[in-house]
Amino acid sequence: MSFSPELLAEVRARFAHVETCPFTGPRVFFENAGGALALKSVAETSATFAAIPDNQGRANAAAQALVDIIAKSRADMATLFNAPGGQFFAGESGTELCFRLISAACLDAGPRGGRVVGSTLEHPATRSATRQWGERAGLQVVHFPHDAATGTVGVDAYRTEITPDTRVATIIHTSPVTGMGVDVAAIAAEIRAVAPDCFIIVDGIQHAAHGRIDLAAYGIDGYVVSPYKMFSRHGYGMAWVSDRLSAVAHNALDGAPAGAWELGTRDTGAYATMSDVVAYFDWLGAEVSDETDPRARIEAAGAAIHAHEQALTDAMLHGVGNRPGLADLPGITILGGVENPAREGLVSCVVAGRPSEEVVEYLNQNGIRTHTRKADHYSGNVLNPLGMSDCIRISLCHYNSLDEVGRLLELMADLTTPAA
């Protein structure tokens, strides 16, 4: 069920640049997988902290205030992610943090030998890291094929590849190319059943904006997000590591406190903006439920986001009003199939006889922001098995509307339907 018009208006009012690009003017934003819209509160918080000259760790009240703000952010994130212990820390980007977690896990496992396992569905943030650091550590690196037809990967695929000597395993929570999610809890349970001491690291970058993260239910050791894809801003990544992974040898300053993962002084404002994100989920949960517990409100917000985005993707595929959906227009192929329950707020497609770049430019010129994915080092792992050189990625979020979907469908119908 989609949001009521009143709630959607309130949601959209909390985000910057919902209807207008600051460079090109009015537009519909369907490029959320490339970076979600930022909360207005995030922009305000960022400006506030950018002007503060003090650093953490000094003997003054301002420094202590910054330490307290970071502690609050970590506590807020623990609620948002339902984290069972462990620690959150900031880094350069989501990709950089995937490399750091995977390198530490591989080097810790290397002396024992064994395997590092992941699927071909994964982003190069994990595929490249496991190959490079697995090889350096002397581990056998396995990237088994995902299901190209459905654009996802399931428990059965992992079951055939996990062996007792699997030391490190990676999972992508949602593909940024197909938009299909995976059952992290079920896959992690299967890995643990065969290799209980395996380090399990999850790329949650694409999934995070759609809510419903539950680390306690996953039984994993690492989870990485890129905050600019979950309503915060560019310039940093955020990772959670379990107590077990936190304790392994990793890059750190000599003499630093045990378990410290951050290198250098991090931006307090980055942490503070994560509290803004958590406050937004909490507010939305209160709007869509009667829950009073913060975690329960966050769960309610995630369920509401999923339902609204499902309504939008159903409309995009099957039509809204008198406009036919993408699945009904001639010459359009939907990656992952039309009826796919794993889809999370994203439809990738190709138009027969038209390069995807041409379609994306046509939409852009008519006020619809989408994106081309090419069979390069980012997306070739998904597109090459399908025999595709590129695709059009249309990615939405819960602040998008049915009217915006209708505008997209109108333009796609004009593009694909022959003139009478």
Secondary structure, DSSP 8 states (H G I E B T S, - for coil): ----HHHHHHHHHTBSSSSEETTTEE-EE-BGGG----BHHHHHHHHHHHT----TTSSSHHHHHHHHHHHHHHHHHHHHHT--S-EEEEES-HHHHHHHHHHHHHHHHGGG--EEEEETTS-HHHHHHHHHHHHHTT-EEEEE--BTTTTB--HHHHHTT--TTEEEEEEESB-TTT-BB--HHHHHHHHHHH-TT-EEEEE-TTTGGG----HHHH--SEEEE-GGGTTS-SS-EEEEE-HHHHTS--S--TT--TT----S---HHHHHHHHHHHHHHHHHHHHH----SHHHHHHHHHHHHHHHHHHHHHHHHHEETTEE-GGGSTTEEETT-SS-TTB-SEEEEEETTB-HHHHHHHHHHTTEE-EEEETTTTTHHHHGGGT-SEEEEEE--TT--HHHHHHHHHHHHHHHS---
